[in-house]
Amino acid sequence: MLRYKLKERIADLEFRERRRVTLQEIADATALNRMTLSKMANHHGANIQTDALDRLCSYFGCRIEELVEHVEQDADAISPR
């Protein structure tokens, strides 16, 4: 499963800039839908397109592995296809 670390990137940016950063501000700056950002921040396993990840990496000035992490699941938790 992929784990998005959007909240961590936002917290880092807020600390560096000493101000609050909203999802709407990020949406405006990246031309992404605010709902897409909300899904990344709040829903496990959200399906996010690679162009959105690319835009966010550019916005935060980070590498992809600082935004997305692969987390192993238990074999029992993975449903058969």
Buried (B, 14 or more C-beta within 10 A) or exposed (E): EBEBBBEBBBEBBEEEEEEEBEBEBBBEEBEBEBEBBBBBBEEEEBEBEEEBBEBBBEBBEBEEEBBBEEEEEEEEEEEEE
